[in-house]
């Protein structure tokens, strides 16, 4: 059961061990700006994907997370295009 939770968890709220695994994977570093952080973010918003798997989570700092929340998610963009878009927006 524990392995199932760690790899295919679909609930919005994740277990602490699962969150720590993502933080370690991302080296406790914001994946947009490189600042130290512990906040987790859904790459494709949970309300769109209902996916809280490892592949849809990353570490973001609070400023990047808040800036990202102000932007409307565009499902037509790939993950890389969406990330590039957010990085450009954060520089402005």
Secondary structure as UniProt FT lines:
FT   HELIX           2..8
FT   HELIX           16..25
FT   TURN            26..28
FT   TURN            31..33
FT   STRAND          39..42
FT   HELIX           46..49
FT   HELIX           54..56
FT   STRAND          57..60
FT   HELIX           62..69
FT   TURN            75..76
FT   HELIX           79..91
//
